[in-house]
Amino acid sequence: MATIDCVPGRKAKASAAYASARAYCAAGMALLDERDWGSQYELTFSLWLERAESELLSGNFEKAEQLMWSCCSGGASKVDQAAVYHLKVQFHVMKSENPQLWPARSRACACSA
């Protein structure tokens, strides 16, 4: 069932319907629990990352940051970690937090190397 909410969440986000994207992702997340980071990692990570980005693009910085931290702790591969750090770079740019921007950028580059 959670998979059903991930695809429309991505489509809503792509069309700048961030509130709808957040709702779809939140509905999918509600169907998962901590065990799913191990058993359904790809779906769980995708939902958390998509919602974090939707929250960020909606201006909900606090929630976006919480979700990014969850993604970091759950992110297993370097590619996934790089995706989270890329989002963190966007987060710091949008908040004009230039001192935090460079460490996040460096981590993103290190993950993708």
QUIPEFEN-V428581 format. One record per residue. RES is the residue in one small letter. NEAR is the number of other ideal C-beta (glycine too) atoms within 10 Angstrom. Layout:
# QUIPEFEN-V428581
res->(RES | RES)
near->(NEAR | NEAR)
This chain:
# QUIPEFEN-V428581
res->(m | a | t | i | d | c | v | p | g | r | k | a | k | a | s | a | a | y | a | s | a | r | a | y | c | a | a | g | m | a | l | l | d | e | r | d | w | g | s | q | y | e | l | t | f | s | l | w | l | e | r | a | e | s | e | l | l | s | g | n | f | e | k | a | e | q | l | m | w | s | c | c | s | g | g | a | s | k | v | d | q | a | a | v | y | h | l | k | v | q | f | h | v | m | k | s | e | n | p | q | l | w | p | a | r | s | r | a | c | a | c | s | a)
near->(9 | 18 | 13 | 12 | 21 | 21 | 13 | 17 | 27 | 18 | 13 | 20 | 21 | 9 | 10 | 9 | 16 | 18 | 10 | 16 | 25 | 23 | 17 | 25 | 29 | 16 | 17 | 25 | 21 | 12 | 14 | 17 | 10 | 8 | 9 | 17 | 17 | 10 | 10 | 15 | 15 | 12 | 17 | 24 | 21 | 22 | 29 | 24 | 22 | 24 | 27 | 27 | 25 | 27 | 24 | 22 | 16 | 15 | 10 | 17 | 14 | 8 | 17 | 24 | 16 | 13 | 25 | 23 | 14 | 19 | 24 | 15 | 9 | 18 | 22 | 12 | 12 | 12 | 10 | 19 | 18 | 18 | 21 | 26 | 25 | 19 | 20 | 25 | 20 | 16 | 22 | 18 | 14 | 13 | 14 | 7 | 12 | 9 | 7 | 14 | 17 | 11 | 13 | 21 | 16 | 12 | 18 | 19 | 13 | 12 | 18 | 13 | 7)
